[in-house]
């Protein structure tokens, strides 16, 4: 019997800047409209969503500035890496989030992209931007936690 190759499969891509720069109020899972070569490129893990954001244009949520690299084995019909991509959400959810954005001070950003039952899903968050003092406070908390863990580990 032959051994199964232990391929490293794409698990998910996370937006590492999301928790540093934003307070995340709500999250939603959305489908995303992709071309064939984009799905293959996502499976390879060549995705960056750190600069991405979602805007609701005419009742349709669209993901902007998410970079999905061109498929390495693609032909001349490869996709544009930065093209806007339509998100698939329930109308009620779209209306609710559009009102939240129009009220001011909030934005929608992608938090992570992953496969679920063979389909590409993207988790988006309704967020408020952190001020500079909030970021400093989070950094102080992280340093305090790290120091207490270090002392507990050293004393045991």
Secondary structure, 3 states (H helix, E strand, C coil): CCCCCCCCCCCEEECCCHHHHEEEEEEEEEEECCCHHHHHHHHHCCEECCCCEEEEECCEEEEECCEECCCCCCCCCCCCCCCCEEEECCHHHHHHHHHHHHCCCCEEEEEEEEEECCEEEEEEEEEEECCHHHHHHHHHHHHHHHHHHHHHHHHC
